[in-house]
Amino acid sequence: MKAAVIRAFGGPEQIRIEDIPTPTPGPGQVLVKVLAAGINRLDHYVRLGQINPHLPFPHILGSDAVGEVAELGAGVSRFAIGDRVIAMPGYPTNPAEAHIRPVTAAASYAIPGTHIQGTYAQYAVVPEVWLLRDTTGLPVEQIAAMPVALLIAIRSVQIVGEVKAGDRVLIHAGASSTGIMSIQVARALGARVAVTVQNEASAKLARMLGAELVIDSGKEDFVQALAAWTDGRGVDVAIDNLGGDVLARTIEAVKPQGIIVTMGFMAGPEVTFDIRNFFFTQKQLRGTLVGDIEDFAAWLEPIRAGKIKPVIDSVLPLSDAAQAHERIAGNQARGSIVLLPWAE
C-alpha cells in the first residue's frame, strides 16, 4: 500500500510517499480501506518530535480516518465487508481497558499517528470496538475532517465545560479546527459565543459560524471586550486551546465561580497567574483531552442534520501530504486539510 511516512523528525520535507506492506488484522481487528484522512495540528508537532521523541521509524502520521471495511480479523462481528466506518482518533491498545472512561485515562491509551501507526495511508488496522458505523451519508472528506476536533469540542464544551443554554462562552482561536467545532457545539447547546481571532478572514469565518462577538486579539484587549459584552460580569465558561499568557488573561475574563477549560499550548506550555484572586473568586480550571466514542455517536444525528459542519481548507491527494503540512506549519490553513489516499 502507499503511505505518507517519516523516517526522521523535522520539517514537512521529511514526509515521503512510500510503498509499504499492507497490515493484516489480528483477532478483534478490522482492516479499513482509508478513503479520507484528516490532518490535525497535532500531526505537525509529532513530525517535529515535540510529542513523542521516542517514536520508532518509519512512521505513518495521522489520527483521523473514514473508510470502508476491507477485511475482518477473527471474532469480529459488528461489521461486514464494505461498511463505511469512522475510526476513533485514540483508544487503549490493551483490550482489557476498553471499558475505561474517559478513554484517555487508560494506561494503554494511544493516538494513531502519535504513539502507533497512523492514517495517512491506503489501509489502517483498527480494533473493532473503536470503529463507529458512519450513518451520516455525507462525503468522506467532511467526516474525515471531524474526529479529533469534534471530540475535543464535545469534551471541552459540553462535558467538562458544562455549557448550557443561555451561557456566555469564550472560545479562543475561533478559526482553528477545534475552535470551529467548539463554536458549533456551544451554539447547538444554546450558548452565546464570543471568539478571539487574529485576522479579518478568521473573523468572517467565525461570524459565519454564529459567533456573536468576534475579537481581533491583535487589535483589542479581549478581557476588556468580554467585560463590556457581559456588563462587567465575565463569561460563564472559557475554552482555551492556546495556553501560556493567554490562559492567564482568560482566567481574568471568567466570572466568579466560572469554568476555564484548557487543552492546548500553542502560546506556551507554562502559565503564571495570581492564585489568591483565583481561589477568592472560586473559579475552576479544568484540563481535558478528547472525548469518548459514545460522545461522537451521540452527535452523529446533528452532523447528519447539518448542525455540525467542518470547514475544509483543502482536499489533497496523499502525494501532497508534505505540501499540506507546509500550510499547517505556516498557519495558512483556514479550516481542515483532508488527504485522499486513493486519489491520483
Order of alpha helices (4+ residues) and beta strands (2+ residues): beta-beta-beta-alpha-beta-beta-beta-beta-beta-beta-beta-alpha-alpha-beta-alpha-beta-alpha-beta-alpha-beta-alpha-beta-alpha-beta-alpha-alpha-beta-alpha-beta
